[in-house]
Amino acid sequence: ACAKAVDVDAAERWMKRMESRGVRPTLCSYNTLMDACAKANKPEACEAWLQRMLDAGLEANVISYATAIYARARRGDVEAAEAW
């Protein structure tokens, strides 16, 4: 719901709430949050959540990387998009 509404702040609050209650975020949780960041034109936040996911020991999938690429590409940052 947060990603559809492009509400990054709410999505981040939900993620932090999950973690504070001992619920380990899943790949889907991270990808959804990254999608909200990408739609909100916040590629740096998208990449930060991708890194946080990797640091948590989860393996990124094609959706994860495509979202990071999309976040940079929609801003016109082709070089950063191609880096992924």
C-alpha positions in Angstrom: 0.0 0.0 0.0 2.8 2.4 0.9 4.6 1.8 -2.4 1.4 2.3 -4.4 0.8 5.5 -2.6 4.5 6.5 -3.0 4.7 7.1 0.7 8.4 6.3 1.5 8.2 7.6 5.0 5.3 5.2 5.9 7.1 2.3 4.2 10.2 3.0 6.2 8.2 3.3 9.4 6.6 -0.2 8.7 10.1 -1.7 8.1 11.5 -0.3 11.3 8.4 -1.4 13.2 8.8 -4.9 11.9 12.5 -5.0 12.9 11.8 -3.5 16.4 9.3 -6.4 17.0 11.8 -9.0 15.9 10.2 -9.7 12.5 13.0 -10.2 10.0 12.1 -8.4 6.7 11.9 -10.6 3.7 13.2 -10.0 0.1 9.7 -8.9 -0.8 9.7 -6.4 2.1 12.9 -4.8 0.9 11.9 -4.9 -2.8 8.6 -3.2 -1.9 10.3 -0.5 0.1 12.8 0.0 -2.7 9.9 0.3 -5.2 8.4 3.1 -3.1 11.8 4.9 -3.1 12.1 4.5 -6.9 8.6 5.8 -7.5 9.3 8.8 -5.2 12.4 9.6 -7.2 14.7 8.8 -4.3 17.4 6.6 -5.9 19.9 7.1 -3.1 17.4 5.7 -0.6 16.6 2.9 -3.0 20.2 1.9 -3.2 20.7 2.3 0.6 17.9 -0.2 1.2 19.3 -2.5 -1.3 22.7 -2.4 0.5 20.9 -2.9 3.8 19.2 -5.9 2.4 22.5 -7.4 1.3 24.1 -6.6 4.6 21.2 -8.5 6.3 22.3 -11.6 4.4 19.5 -11.6 1.9 20.3 -12.3 -1.8 19.0 -9.7 -4.2 17.0 -10.9 -7.2 16.2 -9.5 -10.6 13.5 -7.3 -9.2 15.9 -5.8 -6.6 18.4 -4.8 -9.3 15.8 -3.7 -11.8 14.3 -1.4 -9.2 17.7 0.1 -8.4 18.3 0.6 -12.2 14.8 2.1 -12.7 15.4 4.5 -9.8 18.5 5.9 -11.4 17.3 5.8 -15.0 14.1 7.7 -14.4 16.3 10.5 -13.1 18.4 10.4 -16.2 21.4 9.1 -14.4 22.4 6.5 -17.1 25.9 6.0 -15.8 24.7 5.0 -12.3 21.9 2.9 -13.7 24.4 1.0 -15.8 26.6 0.4 -12.8 24.1 -2.1 -11.5 
